[in-house]
């Protein structure tokens, strides 16, 4: 009886590792084939139209993101410099203000020195006159007491002493003459007050004034709504005293034109007799004298008038009158009251404008302040379009004026009146002419 065993024989045991190896090898081949099939299928899918379209969309999306990133970085880079430029501009403005303050202090010190030297000069002249009178009396007394043929030794000695005293007085008089001449020369040269101001300084000061006016309007009338019809605005302005100039009444600088365009100097009241006489004299001088001579006369006259306490009182009233007119007209336009604080700050701005106007009057050159009418053709030489998105207009006219142009004629000495320099362009908004 044969019994079959389930255990493998020795030969079979030897063959098992080979079979396992073969199975593993076949398994790897199957896996490799599956991978190859997957790769081939993936390649086919990538070469398919749908896959190509997906990649194209992906590249397009990436390109858009790249463009957006570049645009954002560009905007960021362009937004930076204006802020830095504004900072530099503000710093430059403060430096200019400090420099102007130093120059004004120096001018005041020179004026005080000039007054002191003039007082010293007057005192020397009085001493010189007294010595000359004393010398003259001494010469007369010496001539009257000297009798020919009766001189004695004592008399000769006395005359000798008197002669020496007279010579000493003559030397002292001569020395005083020299000191007086040197002092007058010092007054006329070293302390000569030159009120000539450069064009760049005027442009800087007027730019600051423009900025202050804009800030005042924004601070006090930012809640104003101007969405009413033009006819309604005109009806509101009928209550103002300057309705006939409504075409110009688009910014408060209209009223400040009276400050800069005043006859001779702003602040004179024709109701005062001395003011009326002065204005009449100025008119006669302008007709009689040449431009250079009149410029010198006007500069000296304005400087003397502005130092008068009586004129300062009139100037204060004139400043308050301009502020009242501005606030009244803007209330009619916007129905907003600036209040006491707003009016007080406006008076301070008007004082600054009046000070600048007087500084212009001190100059011997001629200055024009021009606020063009709306509807005037745009002139690039004397006007600047302040629109944010400025486009080249084939034919444009002024729609609104916010600041006047300043034109200088002649040089610092009042000569060469044919010379013309645009110190500051007028700030305007333009519109294209309808064909």
C-alpha positions in Angstrom: 0.0 0.0 0.0 1.5 3.2 -1.1 0.9 6.3 0.9 1.2 9.8 -0.9 2.8 12.5 1.1 1.7 16.2 0.8 5.2 17.4 1.5 7.4 18.2 -1.5 10.4 16.2 -2.4 13.9 17.5 -2.2 14.0 18.3 -5.9 10.8 20.2 -5.7 12.1 22.1 -2.8 15.1 23.2 -4.9 12.8 24.4 -7.6 10.7 26.6 -5.4 13.0 29.6 -5.2 13.3 29.6 -9.0 9.6 29.6 -9.3 9.2 32.5 -6.8 11.9 34.4 -8.7 10.1 33.8 -11.9 6.8 34.9 -10.4 8.4 38.1 -9.0 10.0 38.8 -12.4 6.7 38.3 -14.2 5.1 40.6 -11.6 7.7 43.3 -12.3 7.1 43.0 -16.0 3.4 43.2 -15.5 3.9 46.3 -13.3 6.3 47.8 -15.9 3.8 47.1 -18.7 1.0 48.8 -16.6 3.3 51.8 -16.1 4.2 51.9 -19.7 0.5 51.6 -20.6 -0.2 54.4 -18.1 2.5 56.6 -19.6 1.4 55.9 -23.1 -2.2 56.7 -22.2 -1.1 59.8 -20.4 0.9 60.9 -23.4 -2.1 60.3 -25.6 -4.3 62.3 -23.2 -1.7 65.1 -23.3 -1.7 65.1 -27.0 -5.4 65.1 -27.1 -7.2 68.4 -28.1 -8.8 68.7 -24.7 -5.4 68.5 -22.9 -3.9 71.1 -25.3 -6.8 73.4 -24.6 -6.4 73.0 -20.9 -2.7 73.8 -21.1 -3.5 76.9 -23.2 -6.0 78.1 -20.7 -3.5 77.5 -17.9 -0.8 79.5 -19.8 -3.3 82.3 -20.5 -4.4 82.4 -16.8 -0.7 82.5 -15.7 0.0 85.3 -18.3 -2.9 87.3 -16.9 -1.7 86.9 -13.4 1.8 88.0 -14.5 0.3 91.1 -16.3 -1.7 92.0 -13.2 1.3 91.6 -11.0 3.4 93.8 -13.3 0.7 96.4 -13.5 0.3 96.4 -9.7 4.1 96.7 -9.2 4.1 99.5 -11.7 1.3 101.4 -10.0 3.0 100.9 -6.7 6.3 102.2 -8.0 4.6 105.2 -9.6 2.5 106.0 -6.5 5.7 106.3 -4.4 7.6 109.2 -6.0 4.8 111.7 -5.8 4.6 111.2 -2.1 8.3 111.7 -1.8 8.2 114.6 -4.1 5.4 116.1 -2.0 7.5 115.6 1.1 10.4 117.3 -0.6 8.2 120.1 -1.8 6.8 120.7 1.7 10.3 120.7 3.1 11.4 123.1 0.4 8.5 125.3 1.2 9.5 125.4 4.9 13.0 126.2 4.0 11.9 129.0 1.8 9.7 130.4 4.6 12.6 130.2 7.0 14.8 132.0 4.5 12.2 134.7 3.9 11.8 135.2 7.6 15.6 135.6 8.0 15.7 138.1 5.1 12.9 140.1 6.8 14.7 140.0 10.1 17.8 141.2 8.4 15.9 144.0 6.7 14.5 145.1 10.0 17.9 145.1 11.6 19.3 147.2 8.7 16.4 149.6 9.1 17.2 150.0 12.8 20.9 150.4 12.0 20.0 153.0 9.4 17.9 155.0 11.9 20.7 154.8 14.5 23.3 156.0 12.0 21.0 158.8 10.8 20.6 160.0 14.4 24.4 159.9 14.8 24.8 161.8 11.6 22.4 164.5 12.8 24.2 164.7 16.1 27.6 165.1 14.3 26.1 167.8 12.1 24.9 169.7 15.2 28.3 169.4 16.9 30.0 170.5 13.7 27.8 173.5 13.3 28.4 174.5 17.0 32.2 174.2 16.5 32.1 176.3 13.3 30.1 179.0 15.1 32.5 179.0 18.0 35.5 179.2 15.7 33.9 182.1 13.9 33.3 184.0 17.2 36.8 183.3 18.3 38.2 184.7 15.0 36.1 187.9 15.4 37.1 188.4 19.0 40.8 187.9 18.1 40.6 190.4 15.3 38.7 192.9 17.5 41.2 192.9 20.4 44.4 193.0 18.3 45.7 196.7 18.0 48.8 197.4 15.9 51.8 198.9 17.8 50.5 198.1 21.3 51.3 194.4 21.6 53.1 193.3 24.7 54.7 190.0 25.5 51.7 188.9 27.5 49.4 189.8 24.6 51.6 188.0 22.2 51.5 184.9 24.4 47.7 185.2 24.7 47.3 185.5 20.9 49.6 182.5 20.4 47.4 180.5 22.7 44.3 181.6 20.9 45.9 180.8 17.6 46.7 177.3 18.8 43.2 176.9 20.1 41.8 178.1 16.8 44.0 175.6 14.9 42.9 172.8 17.2 39.3 173.8 16.6 40.0 173.8 12.8 41.5 170.4 13.0 38.5 169.2 15.0 36.1 170.7 12.5 38.0 169.1 9.7 37.9 165.7 11.5 34.2 166.0 12.0 33.7 166.8 8.4 35.6 163.6 7.5 33.6 161.5 10.0 30.3 163.0 8.7 31.2 162.3 5.1 32.2 158.7 6.0 29.0 158.2 7.9 26.8 159.5 5.1 28.7 157.2 2.7 28.0 154.3 5.1 24.3 155.1 5.2 24.0 155.3 1.5 25.9 152.1 0.7 26.1 149.6 3.6 22.6 150.1 4.9 20.9 150.8 1.7 17.6 148.9 1.8 17.3 147.0 -1.4 13.6 145.9 -1.7 14.3 144.1 -4.9 12.8 140.6 -4.7 13.6 137.8 -7.2 10.9 136.3 -9.5 11.3 132.9 -8.0 10.6 134.2 -4.5 7.4 135.9 -5.7 6.4 132.7 -7.5 7.0 130.7 -4.3 5.0 133.1 -2.1 2.1 133.2 -4.5 2.0 129.4 -4.7 1.8 129.2 -0.9 -1.1 131.7 -1.0 -2.9 129.6 -3.6 -2.4 126.5 -1.5 -3.8 128.3 1.7 -6.9 129.4 -0.2 -7.6 125.9 -1.5 -7.2 124.5 2.0 -9.5 127.1 3.4 -12.2 126.3 0.9 -11.9 122.5 1.4 -12.0 122.9 5.2 -15.0 125.2 5.3 -17.1 124.2 2.3 -16.4 120.5 1.7 -20.1 119.7 2.5 -21.3 122.1 -0.2 -23.4 120.5 -3.0 -23.3 122.4 -6.3 -25.7 120.2 -8.1 -28.1 123.0 -8.9 -28.6 124.7 -12.3 -26.5 127.6 -13.4 -29.6 129.9 -13.4 -30.2 129.0 -9.7 -26.6 129.9 -8.9 -27.0 133.3 -10.6 -30.2 133.9 -8.7 -28.4 133.2 -5.5 -25.7 135.7 -6.4 -28.0 138.5 -7.1 -27.9 139.5 -3.5 -24.1 140.1 -3.6 -22.6 143.5 -4.4 -20.5 142.3 -7.3 -23.1 140.5 -9.3 -22.0 142.2 -12.5 -18.8 140.1 -12.2 -20.6 136.8 -11.8 -18.7 135.4 -14.8 -15.5 135.6 -12.7 -17.1 134.6 -9.4 -15.9 131.0 -9.5 -13.2 131.2 -6.9 -12.6 133.5 -3.9 -9.5 134.9 -5.5 -11.7 137.2 -7.5 -12.1 139.4 -4.5 -8.4 139.3 -3.8 -7.8 140.8 -7.2 -8.8 144.1 -5.5 -5.9 143.6 -3.2 -3.3 143.1 -5.9 -4.7 145.6 -8.4 -5.4 148.4 -6.0 -4.3 151.9 -7.1 -0.9 152.7 -5.6 -1.4 150.4 -2.5 -4.2 148.3 -1.1 -5.8 149.8 2.1 -6.1 153.4 1.1 -9.6 154.8 1.7 -10.7 157.5 -0.6 -13.0 158.7 2.1 -10.0 159.9 4.0 -8.7 163.3 2.8 -5.1 162.4 3.0 -5.7 159.2 1.0 -7.6 161.0 -1.7 -4.7 163.6 -1.9 -2.1 160.8 -2.1 -4.0 159.0 -4.9 -4.4 162.2 -6.8 -0.6 162.9 -6.5 0.2 159.4 -7.6 -2.0 159.9 -10.7 -0.2 163.2 -11.5 3.2 161.6 -10.9 2.5 158.7 -13.2 1.5 161.1 -16.0 4.4 163.4 -15.4 7.4 161.1 -14.6 8.8 158.4 -16.8 8.3 154.8 -15.9 11.6 154.4 -14.1 11.3 157.6 -12.1 7.7 156.8 -11.2 8.7 153.3 -10.1 11.2 154.8 -7.7 8.7 157.4 -6.4 6.1 154.7 -5.9 8.4 152.3 -4.1 9.6 155.0 -1.7 6.1 156.4 -1.1 4.5 153.0 -0.5 7.3 152.0 2.0 6.7 155.3 3.9 2.9 154.9 3.9 3.0 151.3 5.1 5.0 152.3 8.2 2.2 154.7 9.3 0.0 153.6 12.2 -3.0 155.4 10.6 -2.6 153.4 7.4 -2.3 150.1 9.4 -5.8 150.8 10.9 -7.2 151.4 7.4 -5.6 148.3 6.2 -7.1 146.2 9.0 -10.6 147.5 8.1 -10.0 146.8 4.4 -8.9 143.2 5.1 -12.0 142.6 7.2 -14.2 144.1 4.4 -12.7 141.6 1.8 -13.2 138.7 4.1 -16.9 139.7 4.7 -17.5 140.0 1.0 -16.0 136.5 0.3 -18.0 134.8 3.1 -21.2 136.5 2.1 -20.9 135.5 -1.6 -19.9 131.9 -0.7 -22.9 131.7 1.7 -25.2 132.8 -1.2 -23.7 130.0 -3.4 -23.5 127.2 -0.9 -25.8 128.2 1.9 -23.0 127.3 4.3 -21.8 129.7 6.9 -18.0 129.7 7.4 -18.5 130.8 11.0 -16.3 133.0 13.2 -13.3 130.7 13.1 -13.4 130.4 9.3 -13.7 134.1 8.9 -10.8 134.7 11.3 -8.5 132.3 9.4 -9.6 134.0 6.1 -8.6 137.4 7.4 -5.2 135.9 8.2 -4.9 134.7 4.6 -6.0 138.2 3.3 -3.3 139.8 5.5 -0.8 137.6 3.8 -2.1 138.6 0.4 -2.0 142.3 1.3 1.6 141.9 2.6 2.6 140.3 -0.8 0.7 143.1 -2.7 2.7 145.7 -0.7 5.9 143.9 -1.5 5.0 144.0 -5.2 4.4 147.7 -4.8 7.9 148.2 -3.3 9.5 147.0 -6.6 10.5 149.4 -9.3 9.5 147.0 -12.0 5.8 146.9 -13.3 3.6 143.9 -12.4 0.3 142.8 -13.9 -2.2 140.5 -12.3 -4.5 139.0 -15.0 -7.6 136.9 -14.2 -8.9 135.9 -17.7 -12.6 135.7 -18.3 -14.3 132.4 -18.9 -14.6 131.8 -22.6 -11.2 133.3 -23.4 -9.1 131.2 -25.7 -6.5 129.1 -23.9 -2.9 130.5 -24.1 -0.2 128.1 -23.1 2.3 130.9 -22.5 0.3 132.5 -19.7 -2.1 129.7 -18.7 -1.9 126.3 -17.1 -4.7 123.7 -17.4 -5.2 122.1 -14.0 -7.4 119.3 -15.2 -6.2 115.9 -13.9 -6.6 114.1 -17.2 -5.2 116.7 -19.6 -5.8 115.9 -23.2 -4.7 117.7 -26.2 -7.6 119.8 -27.4 -7.6 121.1 -30.9 -9.4 124.3 -29.9 -10.1 125.1 -26.2 -11.4 128.0 -24.2 -11.4 128.7 -20.5 -14.3 127.3 -18.5 -13.1 128.3 -15.0 -10.3 130.3 -13.5 -8.8 129.6 -10.0 -5.7 131.8 -9.9 -4.4 134.8 -11.9 -1.2 135.1 -14.0 1.6 137.4 -12.9 3.5 139.2 -15.6 6.6 141.4 -15.0 7.6 144.2 -17.3 11.1 145.7 -17.0 14.1 144.8 -14.8 14.7 145.3 -11.1 15.7 149.0 -11.6 12.6 149.8 -13.7 14.6 150.0 -16.9 14.1 148.0 -20.1 10.4 148.0 -20.0 10.3 146.0 -23.2 11.4 142.9 -21.2 8.5 140.6 -20.2 8.6 137.7 -17.9 5.7 135.4 -16.9 6.3 134.8 -13.2 3.3 132.6 -12.7 0.7 131.2 -15.1 -3.0 131.5 -14.4 -4.7 128.2 -13.2 -7.6 127.4 -15.5 -9.9 124.6 -16.5 -10.5 124.3 -20.2 -13.3 122.9 -22.4 -13.2 122.2 -26.1 -14.9 124.7 -28.4 -18.1 123.3 -29.9 -17.9 123.3 -33.7 
